Amino acid sequence: MVKILEGSTGAADFARTLHDLTRRVQALERSTQASHTSIEGGAMDIYDETGELKGSVGVQPDGGVALVPVNPAPPPTPTAPVVEPVLAGLVVGWDGTWADAYDTPSDFALVQVHVGTAADFVPSLATQVAAITAQAGGSTTIALEGYAPRWVRLVGQNTGQATGPPSAAVPGTPRQAVGQDLLDGIIGEVKLAKDAVTSAKIALGAVTDAALAAGAVTMNALGGALADGVTQRYVDAMGDPKAWQVLNQAAGASWEHLPATDAPTGRTLARATGYTVVRGTVQVPYDPDVLYRISVRVRTLTGSASGTDTLYIGALGIAADGITLVNRNGANLYASGHYVAASNAVQPPSSGWRVYTGYLRGRAAPGASGTGGTATDPRAPGVMHADTRFISPLLFLNFASGTTGGSGVMDVDAVTIEVLKTGVVDSTNLVVGSVTTAALATDAVAAGKISADAVTAREIKAGAVNTVALAAGAVTTEKLTALAVTAEKIAALAVTAEKIDALAVTTDKLAVNAVTATKIAAGIIDATHVKAGALSADRLSIGTDGNLIADPSFEGATSVQRAEASPYWSIVSPGNDTPKALQVDATSATAVDRNLALTTAPAQPGQKVWLSADYLLSANWSGSRVVLFARWLDADGAIVGHSTISTSSPVRGSWQQLSGVPDAAAPAGTTQVRVFCATAASTVGTVTFDNVSCRIVLASSAAGARAELSPQGLQLFDDAGDEAVALMTGRPNYLTLSNAGRPVSTIDQNGDAGFSNLSVAGTLEIAGDPLSRILNQYGRGLVAVDYMATAVTAASTEYGYVELAFEADSSRMYRVVFDCYADPSEAGGEIVVALRDGGASTPSINSTQIQSVIRPCPTGRWDRIRLETIRSGAAFGAGLHRLLISFWVRDGPAGQTVRLFGAGPYPGIFYIEDIGPYVPETGVYNTGGGTATPTKKNYTKTYAASWSGSYANRSSYNSYYGNQCIQGYYSSTNGMQAALIGFPAALTSDLSGAVIRKVELYLYYEHWYYNSGGTAVIKAHKHASRPSTFSCDSEFITIPWSRNQGKWVDITSVFDSTSWRGVALDPNSTTQTYYGRARGVGQTYPPQLRVTYTK
């Protein structure tokens, strides 16, 4: 219908309406998208215009709310840094600009600062030392070890953890505070008497190449065993709970190791609450000819209920077998010990930290008792019982509380056992620090004022004797007691040349380790100053990590000299993650062996070595094998044997590692070992070696029952010399436990185990399924039963007979059976038996009838009557059910009765049986004339995974890991990782038209970031085959997992659609709890999917 606007009023109304509509449409067009939208309990993915995932905002899998970038573009290249030297370090600055961009990216996070030793170093996690987080630039100060030149590069990083290309390298050299030449050379040659510096006077590593004159170390200067003057000292700062064993405690008492900021010795202490007796597990060999000092620092934090408490401190004796205890009376008890440091000492809270000290030396005469009380004077030390061969610290804390006392708190800061050097009158006879600088007038201690041997090292406070306190020539040879002058007793630069008489410092005046590297002028020690035999192998330090091969990565002058010994060997660049490497040219007209000696070191018969090297074969290399071998030599340099490892199937073109312990040990007569690397039977190509290592295998003996420890692991051998335990890398591991020489249990290299008996306190799993779940698949048997021997009679009115109760589980199926004799009074009519359910209430003949049976009575004789029904727990309803059997007769002669009974050997029976887990009803009605709808069936099928893989940055497939399944964030190299697992097409066809009842997933996680395990985040996906980029559903479940654990888990809540084709492992969180590695297709224990469905 058309309406004509009449007059100007109608036209004006229409214009206003049209203008209002135009304004409202424009307002809508200008409004923000999704301005009235919220994210409820999840996250929203963000995509760019090409459809690529760029981020996720909202609640992340770890519960945090965040914007997580995905697939970010790498940042540009920062401009070169500004590098300035400072004391022992560098100041690195960045001006906030970019070498290949004008603007700072909006997702800028920081600029990484990397320091390397060469201009062409490649930045990595190992080279990053700091970061600059300000967009406008900034600076940072870097502390460095040593004063060698360094190169600095900058690398940009965005909020998505992506990094860009590095900047140009800029050099810098840390500034040194004082030139070393100001400190060296104080003790010149004229100040040392002949033979003054012996092996016992030189600290480990003090004799460096700069301190030795050319030709100083000659053959006759080598040899000899360990000197006996090395001071031994055991200190426990209470940081290791395994170093202590609780021997006795009162009820409610405790012994714990705690962090502490007020502990005088370290950062930990041990706390005893209530009566506590503890011993150290470290056993110190006890030499009766040595003086031992036992010291313990203790405080009482809280007094016990008994008031001021007491303690005992001393030594626990152990017999030669290392197990049997030896108290002061020789009994195998910890009580009645050797309490030489404290015996029922009072320790009030007000005393604060207090040090208790006692001394021991020697053993009591056979049959006599050891010292039971305190022995705090080193001149009158206590003695151990004659049977003692080892000692451990022994503490009785909060002793006055008694063995039932649970109150009082005592803290232990440190426990020390020291071996002391002693003389007739020496440092142990004076209180430490009693003679200080303040107690002596200037020049008071001169040569003529000191009796020979009167002042020893312990009587002099550290730093008390300085250059001002010493008169010129005051310190002469006869004024120094042997070992009196130790390194810590001399103030820096206090002993100058004019303070020492020529030849005053002789060998008996120097304490062990008193002459360190900084005390020896360069080149001052030549052959004439080294005593024959003083420099044995154990006096020479080769590096600090036990590697016998110096310069193992071939970066120094030592390696250049090695290579120059042969025209076939050379130093090349780069190595395997190092700047340099050692290379041999294997080219030869005929097959040839070419080897190079890497080191020569002292050795002894029975020793084994662990050999290791990285090697790279050129693509054209032709030869039989790559070899590392140790050549054993006698004292004349003659060869007595070899120990060799070699490649079985060399791999060309990529770095490989060769390592192991050769079976052959050093033969009899061995005094030296020479280590070689080699190429064997070669004709063409090159072999490059890097990161070589030779380490002595630590062994308790050379043959028979022994333990061997090397970098590859631990091996234990039985009495016959056969390997019994192997816990090693790079080879199968196994463990055999024996009793009296007979094996009783074994865990082999495949993880298979055999035990005589097995007790499991936690969960026992079989093929990933808990045993309880496996047993639940079967019937549990009878859950209730009753036998009837008494007759009950009923007429035509229903009458109850017997009641039976049980607890129904809604996840189970039950069979109810009633069976007894029926005896009608006369023929005719029917017997009716009913099963009624009263629930949790008392059942009656009015309760719900759930089954019945009707039997005719053709005769008046006995007849067996049986009622049976199968019913699910869900139909019953979970909980208590009281079932009643009732009966009556009907349609029979007037006055007819019937009795139900069982008697003698044929009693009646009424029972309820658990016959298994719940089974859904799947039958259909069928008239027999054919039906269009087939009957349904219940299926449980297991599908092995058909493909799997990991995805770097939740984006592209990462072929580096193959089929392994990596989840979570470890580093920026692969960023946020996720994995997809797919299953065969049979899963699709099987689930088509099906109803899913339950879905279970089997995974085996072989690694987590933490030893305690991690958390799997499981989602579903629809990929029929492995895609090139990652995607999955957003719904997830989290499951805790242990390391090296394979198990089945229920994922029905996320795998709830018949369209899903596999699972994803996708935590999408940088929390390290989620970083783990599960096994994939083609590995042992691969993923599986078990689906229970109805179709």
Backbone hydrogen bonds, N-H to C=O, Kabsch-Sander energy under -0.5 kcal/mol:
donor,donor_aa,acceptor,acceptor_aa,energy
4,I,2,V,-0.5
7,G,5,L,-0.5
10,G,6,E,-0.8
11,A,7,G,-1.0
12,A,8,S,-2.2
13,D,9,T,-2.0
14,F,10,G,-2.2
15,A,11,A,-2.2
16,R,12,A,-2.4
17,T,13,D,-2.3
18,L,14,F,-2.5
19,H,15,A,-2.4
20,D,16,R,-2.3
21,L,17,T,-2.2
22,T,18,L,-2.1
23,R,19,H,-2.3
24,R,20,D,-2.0
25,V,21,L,-2.1
26,Q,22,T,-2.2
27,A,23,R,-2.0
28,L,24,R,-2.0
29,E,25,V,-2.2
30,R,26,Q,-1.8
31,S,27,A,-1.0
31,S,28,L,-0.6
35,S,32,T,-1.2
37,T,34,A,-1.5
40,E,38,S,-0.6
41,G,39,I,-0.8
44,M,57,V,-3.3
46,I,55,G,-3.0
48,D,52,E,-2.0
51,G,48,D,-1.8
54,K,46,I,-3.6
55,G,46,I,-1.3
56,S,68,V,-1.7
57,V,44,M,-2.5
58,G,66,A,-1.5
59,V,42,G,-2.7
60,Q,64,G,-3.6
63,G,60,Q,-2.6
66,A,58,G,-2.2
66,A,64,G,-0.6
68,V,56,S,-3.2
68,V,66,A,-0.6
70,V,54,K,-2.7
79,T,97,T,-1.6
82,V,93,G,-2.6
83,V,81,P,-0.6
84,E,91,V,-2.4
86,V,89,G,-2.4
88,A,175,R,-2.9
89,G,86,V,-2.0
90,L,142,I,-2.0
91,V,84,E,-3.3
92,V,90,L,-0.5
92,V,140,T,-2.9
93,G,82,V,-2.7
94,W,138,G,-2.9
98,W,101,A,-0.6
99,A,77,T,-3.3
100,D,77,T,-0.7
108,F,105,P,-1.5
109,A,157,Q,-2.1
110,L,157,Q,-2.2
111,V,132,I,-2.4
112,Q,155,V,-3.5
113,V,130,A,-2.8
114,H,112,Q,-0.6
114,H,153,R,-2.8
115,V,127,T,-2.3
116,G,151,W,-2.6
121,F,118,A,-1.4
127,T,124,S,-0.8
128,Q,124,S,-1.0
129,V,113,V,-2.8
130,A,113,V,-1.2
132,I,111,V,-2.6
133,T,131,A,-0.5
137,G,134,A,-1.5
138,G,94,W,-1.5
140,T,92,V,-2.3
142,I,90,L,-3.1
144,L,88,A,-2.3
150,R,172,G,-3.1
151,W,116,G,-2.5
152,V,170,V,-2.6
153,R,114,H,-2.2
155,V,112,Q,-1.9
156,G,165,P,-0.5
157,Q,110,L,-2.4
158,N,162,A,-2.2
159,T,107,D,-2.5
161,Q,158,N,-1.8
164,G,156,G,-1.9
167,S,154,L,-2.4
170,V,152,V,-2.2
172,G,150,R,-2.4
175,R,86,V,-2.5
175,R,89,G,-0.6
182,L,179,G,-1.9
183,L,180,Q,-1.5
184,D,180,Q,-1.8
186,I,183,L,-0.6
188,G,186,I,-1.0
191,K,188,G,-1.2
192,L,189,E,-1.4
193,A,191,K,-0.5
193,A,505,V,-1.8
196,A,193,A,-2.1
198,T,196,A,-0.9
201,K,198,T,-1.4
202,I,199,S,-0.9
203,A,201,K,-0.5
203,A,515,V,-1.6
206,A,203,A,-2.5
208,T,206,A,-1.2
211,A,208,T,-0.8
212,L,208,T,-0.7
212,L,209,D,-0.5
213,A,211,A,-0.5
213,A,525,I,-2.4
216,A,213,A,-2.3
218,T,216,A,-0.9
221,A,218,T,-1.6
222,L,219,M,-1.5
230,V,227,A,-0.5
231,T,229,G,-0.6
234,Y,417,I,-3.2
235,V,233,R,-0.5
236,D,415,V,-2.7
237,A,235,V,-0.5
243,A,240,D,-1.8
244,W,241,P,-1.6
245,Q,279,R,-2.7
247,L,245,Q,-0.5
247,L,277,V,-3.0
248,N,277,V,-1.5
250,A,275,Y,-2.2
253,A,250,A,-2.2
254,S,273,T,-2.0
256,E,271,R,-2.0
258,L,269,L,-3.1
260,A,267,R,-2.9
269,L,258,L,-2.3
270,A,412,V,-2.3
271,R,256,E,-3.2
272,A,410,M,-3.1
273,T,254,S,-2.5
273,T,271,R,-0.6
274,G,272,A,-0.6
274,G,408,G,-2.8
275,Y,405,G,-2.6
276,T,397,L,-2.0
277,V,248,N,-2.8
278,V,395,L,-2.2
279,R,245,Q,-2.2
280,G,393,P,-2.2
281,T,243,A,-2.6
282,V,243,A,-0.6
284,V,282,V,-0.6
284,V,391,I,-3.1
286,Y,389,R,-2.5
287,D,285,P,-0.7
290,V,287,D,-1.9
291,L,420,L,-0.8
292,Y,290,V,-0.5
292,Y,360,L,-3.2
293,R,418,E,-2.4
294,I,358,G,-2.8
295,S,293,R,-0.5
295,S,416,T,-2.6
296,V,356,Y,-2.2
297,R,414,A,-2.2
298,V,296,V,-0.6
298,V,354,R,-2.8
299,R,411,D,-2.0
301,L,299,R,-0.7
301,L,409,V,-2.0
302,T,409,V,-1.6
304,S,307,G,-1.1
307,G,304,S,-1.9
309,D,347,Q,-0.5
311,L,345,A,-1.4
312,Y,396,F,-2.0
313,I,342,A,-2.5
314,G,394,L,-2.2
315,A,338,H,-2.2
316,L,392,S,-3.6
317,G,315,A,-0.5
317,G,326,V,-0.9
318,I,390,F,-2.3
319,A,324,T,-3.2
322,G,319,A,-1.8
326,V,317,G,-2.8
327,N,331,A,-2.2
328,R,336,S,-2.1
330,G,327,N,-2.0
333,L,331,A,-2.0
338,H,315,A,-1.3
339,Y,337,G,-1.1
339,Y,372,G,-1.0
340,V,338,H,-1.6
341,A,313,I,-1.7
342,A,313,I,-2.0
345,A,311,L,-2.2
347,Q,309,D,-2.6
351,S,348,P,-1.5
352,G,349,P,-1.3
354,R,298,V,-3.0
356,Y,296,V,-2.9
356,Y,354,R,-0.5
358,G,294,I,-2.3
359,Y,375,A,-2.9
360,L,292,Y,-2.2
361,R,382,G,-2.8
364,A,384,M,-3.1
368,A,365,A,-2.6
370,G,328,R,-2.5
371,T,383,V,-2.7
375,A,340,V,-2.9
380,A,377,D,-2.0
382,G,359,Y,-2.6
384,M,362,G,-2.0
388,T,385,H,-1.9
389,R,318,I,-2.9
390,F,318,I,-1.9
391,I,284,V,-2.2
392,S,316,L,-1.6
394,L,314,G,-2.2
395,L,278,V,-2.6
396,F,312,Y,-2.7
397,L,276,T,-3.0
397,L,395,L,-0.5
399,F,310,T,-2.5
401,S,398,N,-1.0
402,G,399,F,-1.9
405,G,402,G,-2.1
408,G,303,G,-0.5
409,V,302,T,-2.8
410,M,272,A,-2.5
411,D,299,R,-2.5
412,V,270,A,-3.0
413,D,297,R,-2.5
414,A,297,R,-0.7
415,V,236,D,-2.0
416,T,295,S,-3.1
417,I,234,Y,-2.5
418,E,293,R,-2.5
419,V,232,Q,-2.8
420,L,291,L,-3.0
420,L,418,E,-0.5
429,N,426,D,-2.0
430,L,427,S,-1.2
433,G,458,R,-0.8
434,S,431,V,-2.1
435,V,459,E,-0.5
436,T,434,S,-0.7
439,A,436,T,-0.6
440,L,437,T,-1.5
444,A,441,A,-2.6
446,A,444,A,-1.3
449,K,446,A,-1.3
450,I,446,A,-0.7
450,I,447,A,-0.7
451,S,449,K,-0.5
454,A,451,S,-2.5
456,T,454,A,-0.6
459,E,456,T,-0.8
460,I,457,A,-1.2
461,K,435,V,-1.2
461,K,459,E,-0.6
464,A,461,K,-2.8
465,V,489,K,-0.6
466,N,464,A,-1.0
470,L,466,N,-0.7
471,A,469,A,-0.6
473,G,498,E,-0.6
474,A,471,A,-2.6
475,V,499,K,-0.8
476,T,474,A,-1.0
479,K,476,T,-1.3
480,L,477,T,-1.4
481,T,455,V,-0.7
481,T,479,K,-0.5
483,L,508,D,-0.7
484,A,481,T,-2.5
485,V,509,K,-1.0
486,T,484,A,-0.9
489,K,486,T,-1.4
490,I,487,A,-1.2
491,A,465,V,-1.1
491,A,489,K,-0.6
494,A,491,A,-2.3
496,T,494,A,-1.1
499,K,496,T,-1.6
500,I,497,A,-1.2
501,D,475,V,-1.1
503,L,190,V,-1.1
504,A,501,D,-2.3
505,V,191,K,-1.0
506,T,504,A,-1.0
509,K,506,T,-1.9
510,L,507,T,-1.0
511,A,485,V,-1.6
513,N,200,A,-0.9
514,A,511,A,-2.3
515,V,201,K,-1.6
516,T,514,A,-1.0
519,K,516,T,-1.5
520,I,517,A,-1.2
521,A,187,I,-0.7
521,A,519,K,-0.5
523,G,210,A,-1.3
524,I,521,A,-2.1
525,I,211,A,-1.3
526,D,524,I,-0.8
529,H,526,D,-1.7
530,V,527,A,-1.0
531,K,197,V,-0.6
531,K,529,H,-0.6
533,G,220,N,-0.7
534,A,531,K,-2.6
535,L,221,A,-2.0
536,S,534,A,-1.1
539,R,536,S,-2.2
540,L,536,S,-0.5
540,L,537,A,-1.2
542,I,540,L,-0.6
543,G,541,S,-0.7
548,L,694,C,-3.0
550,A,548,L,-0.7
554,F,551,D,-1.8
560,V,556,G,-1.3
561,Q,557,A,-2.2
562,R,558,T,-1.8
563,A,559,S,-2.5
564,E,560,V,-2.0
565,A,561,Q,-0.6
565,A,562,R,-1.4
566,S,563,A,-1.7
569,W,566,S,-0.9
570,S,583,Q,-2.2
572,V,581,A,-2.5
575,G,578,T,-3.1
577,D,575,G,-1.3
581,A,572,V,-1.9
582,L,689,F,-2.7
583,Q,570,S,-2.9
584,V,687,V,-2.5
585,D,568,Y,-2.3
586,A,584,V,-0.7
586,A,685,G,-2.6
588,S,683,T,-2.5
592,V,682,S,-2.0
594,R,679,T,-2.3
596,L,677,C,-2.0
598,L,675,V,-3.6
599,T,675,V,-1.0
601,A,673,V,-2.7
603,A,671,T,-2.3
606,G,666,A,-3.0
607,Q,604,Q,-1.7
610,W,695,R,-3.1
611,L,609,V,-0.5
611,L,660,G,-2.6
612,S,693,S,-2.0
613,A,658,L,-2.1
614,D,690,D,-3.0
615,Y,656,Q,-2.7
616,L,688,T,-2.1
617,L,651,V,-0.6
618,S,686,T,-2.3
621,W,618,S,-1.7
622,S,684,V,-2.3
624,S,680,A,-2.1
625,R,680,A,-1.0
627,V,678,A,-2.5
628,L,645,I,-2.5
629,F,676,F,-1.9
630,A,643,S,-2.9
631,R,674,R,-3.4
632,W,630,A,-0.6
632,W,641,G,-2.6
633,L,672,Q,-2.4
634,D,638,A,-2.3
637,G,634,D,-1.9
640,V,632,W,-3.0
641,G,632,W,-1.1
643,S,630,A,-2.1
645,I,628,L,-2.6
647,T,626,V,-1.8
653,G,617,L,-3.0
656,Q,615,Y,-2.7
658,L,613,A,-2.8
660,G,611,L,-2.1
666,A,607,Q,-2.8
670,T,667,P,-1.5
671,T,633,L,-3.0
672,Q,633,L,-2.0
673,V,601,A,-2.8
674,R,631,R,-2.3
675,V,599,T,-2.2
676,F,629,F,-2.7
677,C,596,L,-1.5
678,A,627,V,-2.4
679,T,594,R,-2.0
680,A,625,R,-2.6
682,S,592,V,-2.7
683,T,622,S,-2.3
684,V,622,S,-1.0
687,V,584,V,-1.8
688,T,616,L,-2.3
689,F,582,L,-4.2
690,D,614,D,-2.1
692,V,552,P,-1.8
693,S,612,S,-2.5
695,R,610,W,-2.2
697,V,608,K,-2.6
698,L,709,L,-2.4
699,A,697,V,-0.5
700,S,707,A,-1.7
706,R,717,F,-1.0
708,E,715,Q,-2.9
709,L,698,L,-2.9
710,S,713,G,-2.4
713,G,710,S,-2.0
714,L,727,L,-2.4
715,Q,708,E,-2.5
716,L,725,V,-2.2
717,F,706,R,-2.8
718,D,722,D,-2.7
721,G,718,D,-2.2
724,A,716,L,-3.3
725,V,716,L,-1.8
726,A,734,Y,-3.1
727,L,714,L,-2.9
728,M,726,A,-0.5
729,T,712,Q,-2.7
734,Y,726,A,-1.6
735,L,747,I,-2.7
736,T,724,A,-1.1
737,L,745,S,-2.7
739,N,742,R,-2.6
742,R,739,N,-1.7
744,V,737,L,-3.4
745,S,737,L,-1.5
746,T,754,G,-2.1
747,I,735,L,-2.8
748,D,752,D,-3.1
751,G,748,D,-2.0
754,G,746,T,-2.6
761,A,759,S,-0.5
765,E,763,T,-0.6
766,I,769,D,-3.5
769,D,766,I,-1.9
771,L,764,L,-3.4
773,R,770,P,-0.7
774,I,770,P,-1.8
775,L,771,L,-2.6
776,N,772,S,-1.5
777,Q,773,R,-0.5
777,Q,774,I,-1.3
778,Y,775,L,-1.7
781,G,914,D,-1.9
783,V,912,I,-2.8
784,A,912,I,-1.5
786,D,910,F,-1.8
788,M,908,G,-2.3
789,A,787,Y,-0.5
792,V,900,L,-2.0
794,A,898,V,-2.8
799,Y,887,F,-2.3
801,Y,885,I,-3.4
802,V,885,I,-0.9
804,L,883,L,-2.4
806,F,881,H,-1.9
808,A,806,F,-0.6
808,A,879,G,-3.3
810,S,808,A,-0.5
812,R,809,D,-2.2
813,M,916,G,-2.8
814,Y,871,R,-2.5
815,R,913,E,-2.7
816,V,869,T,-3.1
817,V,911,Y,-2.5
818,F,867,L,-3.1
819,D,909,I,-2.9
820,C,865,I,-2.1
821,Y,901,F,-2.3
822,A,863,D,-3.1
823,D,899,R,-2.5
825,S,897,T,-3.1
828,G,857,C,-4.6
829,G,891,D,-0.5
830,E,890,R,-2.6
831,I,855,R,-3.6
832,V,888,W,-2.9
833,V,853,V,-2.9
834,A,886,S,-2.8
835,L,851,Q,-3.4
836,R,834,A,-0.5
836,R,884,L,-2.9
837,D,848,T,-2.8
838,G,836,R,-0.6
838,G,882,R,-2.8
841,S,838,G,-1.7
847,S,844,S,-1.8
848,T,837,D,-0.9
850,I,835,L,-3.0
850,I,848,T,-0.5
851,Q,835,L,-1.2
853,V,833,V,-2.4
855,R,831,I,-2.5
857,C,829,G,-2.4
863,D,822,A,-1.8
865,I,820,C,-3.0
867,L,818,F,-3.1
869,T,816,V,-2.1
871,R,814,Y,-2.9
873,G,812,R,-3.2
874,A,810,S,-0.6
876,F,872,S,-2.1
877,G,873,G,-3.1
879,G,808,A,-2.2
881,H,806,F,-2.5
882,R,839,G,-2.0
883,L,804,L,-2.9
883,L,881,H,-0.7
884,L,836,R,-3.0
885,I,802,V,-2.6
886,S,834,A,-2.2
886,S,884,L,-0.6
887,F,799,Y,-2.4
888,W,832,V,-1.7
889,V,795,A,-2.0
890,R,830,E,-2.0
896,Q,893,P,-1.8
898,V,794,A,-2.5
899,R,823,D,-1.6
900,L,792,V,-2.4
901,F,821,Y,-2.1
903,A,906,Y,-1.1
906,Y,903,A,-2.5
908,G,788,M,-3.0
909,I,819,D,-3.3
910,F,786,D,-2.5
911,Y,817,V,-2.5
912,I,784,A,-2.8
913,E,815,R,-2.8
914,D,781,G,-3.1
915,I,813,M,-2.0
915,I,913,E,-0.7
916,G,813,M,-0.7
918,Y,811,S,-2.7
936,K,922,T,-1.6
939,Y,1093,Y,-3.2
941,K,1091,V,-2.4
943,Y,1089,L,-3.4
945,A,1087,P,-2.2
946,S,982,G,-1.9
947,W,982,G,-1.4
949,G,980,L,-1.6
950,S,962,G,-0.5
951,Y,978,A,-3.1
952,A,956,S,-1.7
953,N,974,N,-2.4
954,R,951,Y,-1.1
954,R,976,M,-1.0
955,S,952,A,-2.0
956,S,952,A,-0.7
957,Y,1028,S,-2.1
958,N,950,S,-3.1
959,S,957,Y,-0.8
961,Y,958,N,-1.1
962,G,959,S,-1.3
964,Q,961,Y,-2.3
965,C,1078,A,-2.4
966,I,964,Q,-0.7
967,Q,1076,G,-2.2
968,G,977,Q,-2.2
969,Y,1069,S,-0.7
970,Y,971,S,-0.5
970,Y,975,G,-0.6
974,N,971,S,-0.5
975,G,971,S,-1.3
977,Q,968,G,-1.9
977,Q,975,G,-0.8
978,A,951,Y,-1.6
979,A,1065,L,-1.8
980,L,949,G,-2.2
981,I,1063,V,-2.7
982,G,947,W,-2.6
983,F,1061,R,-1.5
987,L,984,P,-1.6
988,T,984,P,-0.5
988,T,985,A,-0.7
989,S,985,A,-1.8
990,D,986,A,-2.6
991,L,987,L,-1.9
992,S,988,T,-0.8
994,A,991,L,-2.0
995,V,1094,T,-2.5
996,I,994,A,-0.6
997,R,1092,T,-3.0
998,K,1092,T,-2.1
1000,E,1090,R,-2.9
1001,L,1049,V,-2.7
1002,Y,1088,Q,-2.8
1003,L,1001,L,-0.5
1003,L,1047,K,-1.6
1005,Y,1003,L,-0.5
1005,Y,1045,Q,-2.1
1006,E,1004,Y,-0.7
1006,E,1077,R,-1.6
1007,H,1077,R,-1.3
1009,Y,1075,Y,-2.0
1013,G,1010,Y,-1.6
1014,G,1041,W,-2.0
1015,T,1073,T,-1.6
1016,A,1039,I,-2.9
1018,I,1016,A,-0.6
1018,I,1037,I,-2.6
1019,K,1064,A,-2.5
1021,H,1062,G,-2.0
1030,F,955,S,-2.2
1033,D,1020,A,-3.1
1037,I,1018,I,-1.7
1039,I,1016,A,-2.4
1041,W,1014,G,-2.8
1044,N,1005,Y,-0.9
1045,Q,1005,Y,-1.5
1045,Q,1042,S,-0.8
1047,K,1003,L,-1.9
1048,W,768,G,-3.0
1049,V,1001,L,-2.3
1051,I,999,V,-2.4
1051,I,1049,V,-0.6
1052,T,999,V,-0.6
1054,V,1051,I,-1.4
1055,F,1051,I,-2.6
1056,D,1054,V,-0.8
1060,W,1057,S,-1.3
1061,R,1021,H,-3.0
1062,G,1021,H,-1.3
1063,V,981,I,-1.7
1064,A,1019,K,-2.2
1065,L,979,A,-2.4
1066,D,1017,V,-1.8
1066,D,1064,A,-0.7
1074,Y,1071,T,-1.9
1075,Y,1072,Q,-1.2
1076,G,967,Q,-1.9
1076,G,1074,Y,-0.7
1077,R,1007,H,-2.4
1078,A,965,C,-2.9
1079,R,1004,Y,-2.7
1083,Q,1080,G,-1.7
1088,Q,1002,Y,-1.6
1089,L,943,Y,-2.5
1090,R,1000,E,-3.1
1091,V,941,K,-2.7
1091,V,1089,L,-0.5
1092,T,998,K,-3.3
1093,Y,939,Y,-2.3
1093,Y,1091,V,-0.5
1094,T,995,V,-2.4
1095,K,937,K,-2.4
